[in-house]
């Protein structure tokens, strides 16, 4: 394992890469929407990967029992990223205070890492499903969204972050997946995991705006 100073130096090098992407975006005079979108995705991906890497490597240098009041993992994660609960029906319900990222050109594992940390710091027993239905619902509108086309939405890191702790596997014979969107000015992403036979119940509740 690298020492503290070496780790900071490594993160500094990655930060330079982030700044380079931002500089290329700033200096670009291209009027091509495709070019601009790709440069935006390059910058966001590098930035989010740096955040994920920093989360992991710097946590290893924290002194046990001496975490400051400004950094209480379960409290701050709930405020910054969302929340996690088990419903009265035994479903896992995760709320993210953001939308799925666009993955048209490139995407990071920021969402997956966030979900993994919400699960880690939940502090209570989680349901475990040998077979499951995963429902992902984005609440947004025509102006506030990251991607309109479903094939451009970065959802694939979600089942990866659930595998082993909530679901046994993410193969097509074990996990069924539904991707939905509801018109709303309250931007967020709601994730549900439940037994596959209860998927029809979920669909009825979603259609009636009763979730």
Long-range contacts (C-beta under 8 A, 24 or more apart in sequence): 1-60, 2-57, 4-61, 7-57, 7-58, 7-61, 10-57, 11-50, 11-53, 11-54, 11-57, 11-58, 14-46, 14-49, 14-50, 14-53, 15-50, 17-46, 17-50, 18-43, 18-46, 18-47, 18-50, 21-46, 21-47, 37-104, 37-105, 38-105, 38-106, 41-102, 41-104, 41-105, 41-106, 41-107, 42-105, 42-106, 44-101, 44-108, 45-106, 45-107, 45-108, 48-101, 48-108, 48-109, 48-110, 49-108, 49-109, 49-110, 51-110, 52-108, 52-109, 52-110, 52-113, 55-113, 55-117, 56-113, 73-117, 73-121, 74-121, 74-122, 74-123, 77-114, 77-117, 77-118, 77-121, 81-114, 81-117, 81-118, 82-114, 82-118, 82-188, 83-118, 84-118, 84-119, 84-122, 86-124, 86-125, 86-126, 86-127, 89-194, 89-198, 89-201, 90-127, 90-194, 91-127, 91-192, 91-193, 91-194, 91-198, 91-202, 92-126, 92-127, 92-162, 92-166, 92-191, 92-192, 92-193, 92-194, 93-190, 93-191, 93-192, 94-118, 94-190, 94-191, 94-192, 95-188, 95-189, 95-190, 95-191, 96-188, 96-189, 96-190, 96-191, 97-188, 98-187, 98-188, 98-189, 99-138, 99-140, 99-144, 99-145, 99-146, 99-187, 99-188, 99-189, 100-136, 100-138, 100-146, 100-147, 100-153, 100-154, 100-155, 100-189, 101-146, 101-147, 101-153, 101-154, 102-146, 102-147, 102-152, 102-153, 102-154, 103-147, 103-152, 103-153, 103-154, 103-156, 104-147, 104-152, 107-154, 107-157, 109-157, 111-154, 111-157, 111-158, 111-161, 112-157, 112-158, 112-160, 112-161, 113-161, 115-157, 115-158, 115-161, 115-162, 115-191, 116-161, 119-161, 119-162, 119-165, 119-166, 126-165, 126-166, 127-166, 127-193, 128-165, 128-166, 128-167, 128-168, 129-166, 129-167, 129-168, 129-193, 129-194, 129-195, 130-168, 130-174, 131-168, 131-174, 131-175, 131-195, 131-196, 132-166, 132-167, 132-174, 132-175, 132-176, 132-193, 132-194, 132-195, 132-196, 133-175, 133-176, 133-177, 133-178, 133-193, 133-194, 133-195, 133-196, 133-198, 133-199, 133-202, 134-158, 134-159, 134-162, 134-167, 134-175, 134-176, 134-177, 134-178, 134-191, 134-192, 134-193, 135-177, 135-178, 135-180, 135-191, 135-192, 135-193, 135-194, 135-199, 135-202, 135-206, 136-177, 136-178, 136-179, 136-180, 136-189, 136-190, 136-191, 137-180, 137-181, 137-182, 137-189, 137-190, 137-191, 137-192, 137-206, 137-211, 138-180, 138-181, 138-182, 138-188, 138-189, 139-181, 139-182, 139-183, 139-184, 139-186, 139-187, 139-188, 139-189, 139-190, 140-181, 140-183, 140-184, 140-187, 141-183, 141-184, 141-185, 144-185, 144-187, 150-179, 153-179, 155-179, 158-191, 162-193, 166-193, 167-193, 178-203, 180-206, 182-206, 182-209
